[in-house]
Amino acid sequence: MRTQVGIVGAGPAGLTLARLLEAAGIDSVVLEARSREYVEQRVRAGVLEQGTVDCLRGAGVAGRLDREGLTHGGVELLFDGRLHRIPLAELAGGRSIVVYGQQEIVKDLIAARLESGLPLHFETAAGAVHGLEGDAPRISYRQGGDGGEHGLECDFIAGCDGFHGICRAAMPEGTRAYTRDYPFAWLGILASVEPSTEELIYAHHDRGFALHSMRSPTVSRFYLQCEPDEDLGEWPDDRIWDELELRLAHDGGAPIRRGPIIEKGVTPMRSFVLEPMRHGRLFLAGDAAHIVPPTGAKGLNLAVADVRVLAAALADHYRSADGAGLAGYSETCLRRVWRAEHFSWWMTTMLHRFPGDDDFAQRLRLAQLRYVCSSRAAATTLAENYVGLETV
């Protein structure tokens, strides 16, 4: 095969990039190692920044999002047994967030791609990328069960295949990786039950952090701070609900609604940034280039921000042979990435208990939370970063 842009990975980054390139009249081929069923059922993030929503609307794939997404103008911080609302839209110039599951975005993008009749190959494992410093890079891949190796020749390669993918591994010596591992994880559940709150609740508690989120009017998402090596076998459903009830209790609030748990998992907490995000004609986007702890709800949104920059740069290249956008891709994206890394670190350290914390550390954390909730300036900082900064 031959195309202009070869895209490795059919997650939100790869599929959004393909859609943006389609709108710009640029040919692309998407290769995805997993099956369509797998990528459409993979439950991940669900909080969309204003810029992400605007991007999907502009790409013509937000019809279902606008019908089913839950728009939130605020979030709740819970500590000292009381809720404290941060009015996001009021503080951030009318910008808000929309709760809409990542897998739903993927479904919408896949449907749009297939309707357009453009190449999207599932169960097609990319094995290596070649010729990145030349004019004709190539992706070698195996498709389905045919056993043979094939090649995709292209002008550029977009590595949207995540942290464990082949594209990040193809970056040369001298590429710098910045990492931080946190000494805790999140035990997450998806429950078939109506949410107990109208807006997300971020809870700081002596027993550890908790989060009450949602995916729809009938499906709730919860998280509990836990050990990185937590054994899910030690967490039967009743224990999870009892712990959530303890950590999410607040003055005058009814107990959280309980229901059937349809998914459980443990999410590690870490930060990772690769610099630069480009090598020759290979451009990394999303988790292939950076990972944030989920506290700030930035992972999916950063992926979409990356490919917006890349799509615009590729359009400039093909329209007018202007290579400035491609040359500056990494620098442009990394400004937003590091801002999001800092915000996610700040939210994580403010809301979680760390091993070895003494009373002094706990008092400092509570002082920070009280300041955020009592100072309009501090609350505005949280709001602007949470809904997504327009420019960085």
N, C-alpha and C positions, 0 to 999 in steps of 0.2 A: 504494500500500500504506500501511497504518497499523500501527504497533506501539508498544510502550512504550519499548524500547531498540533503536536502530539501531546495529549493530556493523559498522564498516568494517575488513575484514581477517580472513582465516581462518587466521592463524598460531596459535601456542600461546596468545597473550594473548586474541585474539578468541574462539577456540573454547572455551577454559577459562571465560571469562566467560559465554558462552552456556550452557554446561552448569550453572554455578553459578546463573544466573538461572532456568533451567528448574527446578532443585531448589527454588527459592524461589517458584515459581509466577508468574514475571514473563516476559511475552512479549518475544521479541527476533527480529530478522531479521539474518542475517549476509550481507554482500556481499563478495565476493572477486574481484579483477580477473583472477587467474590461473585456469588449469584445475585440476580436482581432481588430475589426474595430476602436474602441476607441484608443487603444494604438498605432495603426499605423498612426492615423491622428493627434495625440497630438503634436502640434508644440512647440518645445522647442529650445534648443541651436543649434548652427550650426558651431562653430569654433572648429576645431580639432587640438590638439597639434600633434607634430611629433610623440611622443610616442604612442598616441592613434591610429594614422594611422598605425604605425608599428605593433601594437598589432593586429589590425583587419586584416592586411595583413597576419601576421603569423598564424592567426586563419582561414584563407581561406575564409573570408567573405568580401573582399574588391574589388571584381571585378567591381561592379557598382560604388563604390566610386572612383576607379581609372579612370573610364570612364567619370563620371559626376561631380566629385568633382572639385572645383576651387582652385588650389594651388596659394597661395599668398606669395611672398617673402618680403612683407613690409606692413606697415600700415601708415595712415596719421593722424597726430595731427593737428587740425585746431584751431587757436586762433589768436587774433589781425587781423582777416580778411585774414590770409594767411595759406596755407597748408605747413606742415613740415613733410617730409617723414622719417620714421624710417625703414632702410633697414634690416629687421629681419634676412633674410638668410645670408647676408654678415656679420652681427655682431654676429650671433649665430652658426658659423661654418657650414653653409649650411642647418641648420634645418629651417623648414618653417611651415606654417599652411595650412590647407585645409578647405574650406568652404563646408560643406555637412550636411544637416539637420539631427537633432537627429531622427526624425521620419523615415528618410530613412535608418539610421543605424538599427533601430528597425525592419523595414520591411526585411532588408537583414538577420538579425539574426533569425527572425521568419521563414523565408523561409528555411534557412539552418537547423534549428532545425526540422522542419516538414519533410524535405527531408531525414534527418537521421532517422526519425521514432521514435524519443525519446519523452518522456512525457512532454507535455506543455499544461496545462489546463487553458483555459480562463473561465471567469464568475465563478470562483472558489474562494470564499472569505475565507481566513484564519481567524479563529476566535480567536485563542490563541496558544501560544507555551508552552510546558510543559516539565518538567524533564531536565532543562537546565544544572543542575549541576551533572547529572548522566551520564551513558553510552549510554542511549537510549532515546534521546529527541524525542518529538512528536509534530506534527502540527495538530490541529483540524481544519476542514474546512467544508464548505457547497458548494455543486457543483450544478450550474444551478438552476433549479426549483424543484429539487427532495425533498427539505425540510429536508432531513436527515443529521445528522452530521457524518463525516467520520474522519479517522485519517491517518496521514502519519508518519510512524516511520522511523527514520534515525540516522546516526552517528553524523551528524552536521547539523546545520541550518544556512543558509545565509539570513540575513534580508536585502532585497533589495527593500523594500516596501515604501520607502520615509518617510518624516517627520511625516506624519499623520498615518503611518502604525502601525500594532500591535507589530512589533519587537522592535522598539524604546521604546514603552510603557512597554515592558517586562523587560527593564533594571532595576536593583535593586536600592534600596536606597543607596546613597553614590556615584552614578554615577554623575559626575559633568557636568553641561551644561554652556557653555560660550556663551553669546549672545550680539549682538549689533543691534539696529534698527536705520535705517537712516531716517532723516526727509523729505524724498522725495521718489518718485516712478518713474517708467518708463511707459509712455504710448507708447505701441508698436503697429505697424501695419505691416501686410503682404500685399504687393501690386503686382498686376499682371502687372508689368512694368519692362522693361530692366533697370538694375542698371545704375546710373549716374556716377559711379566711378569704376575703375578697382580694387581698394583695399579699405578696410574699412576706414571710416573717423570717428574719435572721435573728437567732436567739443566742445570746451569750449566757452560759449557765455554769455554776460551779462543777457540774458533772461533765461539762463539755459543750461544744457548739451543737446547734440543731437548726435545720431549715425546713420550713413548710412552704412548698411550691405547688404547682399544679400543671396539668397538661391540657385539661378540658374541663367543662362544667361537671363531668362525671369521673374524672381520673385525677388523683392527687399524687404528688411527688414529695417524698420526705428524705432527709439526710440526718445522720447522727455522726458526730465525731467519734472515731474509734482508733484502735491500734492498726498500724500498717499491715501487720500479719494476722488480722482478725479472722477467726474461724467462723464462717457463716453457720456452721453446724451448732454453734453455741448460742445462736440467736433465733429461737422459734418465734413465730409471729406474735404471740402474746407478750414476750419479753420486749420486742421491738416497740409495740404499741405502748406498753407501760413506760418505757424509757422516753419515748416521744412525748407522752402525756406529762411526765415530770419536767422535761426541759422546756416545753412550750406552754406550761401553765402561766397564767398571768391574772392580775386582779380583775375580778368581774367577768372573766372569760369562761365560756363553757368548755368542757373537755373536748378534745379533738374527736372528729368522727372516725370510727374504725370501719374497716371493710376488708374484703379479700385482697391479699398481697399477690400480685401477678408477676412480680420480678424483684429479685434481690441481687445486690452486688457490692463490692468494695472498690472504691475509687482512690488510687494513690494521689497524694498531694505533692506536686513538684513544679518547678519552674525550669524552663529550658529555652535558650535562644542561640541560634546559629548565625554567625556573621562571617562573611556576607551571605545573602540569600540567593546569590547568583554565581554561576561558574560558566563562563563562555555563553553558550546558547541554552543552558539549563537554568530555569527559574523555579525556585521553591516557593510554595505557598501553603498556608495553614500549618497543621501539626508537623509537617515535614521540616519546617523552619523554626517553630516556636510552640511551646506549651505553657499554659498558665494554670495555677490552681483555680478550681471552679468557683471560688468564693465571689469573684467579681463578675462572673457570667460573661467572660470575654473571648473564650476559645473560638466558637463559631463565628462571632462577629469579626474577630481578627482575620479569619480565613476569608470572609467575604471582602473585607477591606483590602487585603492583599490582591485578590484577583480583580477588583475594580481598578487598582493602580496598573496591574499588568495588562488588562484588556485595553485600557486607554493608551498605554505605551505601545502596544502592538498595533493599534489602530493608527497611531501617528506614524509608525514605521512603514506600514503598508500604504498609507494614504499619501504621505509626502516625503518618505525616506528620512524622517526626523528620528534620529536615534537617541535623543536626549532622555526621553522617558525610560527607555530600556537601560541606558547607562546609569540612570539615577534610581532604578527600581528598588534596589536593596536599601539605599539610604532613606528613600521616602518611606518605605514600609517600616523600617526599624525605628523611626521616630515614634510612630503609633504603637509599635510592639512594646517598646520600653516604657511608654506611658502606661499601657495596659498592664505590663508586668508590675510596675510600681503600685498601681491602684489595687491589683489583685493581692499583692504582698501586704499592702496596708490593711485591706479588709480582712485578710486571713489572720494577721497578727493581732488585730483589734478584737476579733470575735472568738478566737480559740484559746483554750488553756494549753500551755506548753508543759511538757515533762520538766519537773524541777522548779516550776514557778513557785516563788515565795509570796508572802502577803504583800510585799512591796510591789512586785510585778503585777499582781492582781489589782491593787489600788490604782496603779498607773493606767491599766487597761480600762477600768471603770471611769476614771477621770477623762480619758479620751472619748469614750462613748457619751458621757454626759455633755462634753463640749460640743460634739457633733450634733447632738439633739437640742442644744440650747443656743447655739450660735448660727445665725443665718448664713454667715460667710462659710463656716465649716460645713454646714448642711448643703450649701450650694456646690462646694467642691465635690462632695459625694454624688450629688445629683447629676452634675455635668459629666462626670466620668462614667457614672452608671448608665445613663442613656446614650453615651457615646459622644465624644467631642467631634464637632464638625471639622475642625482642622487641628493639627498637632504641630 
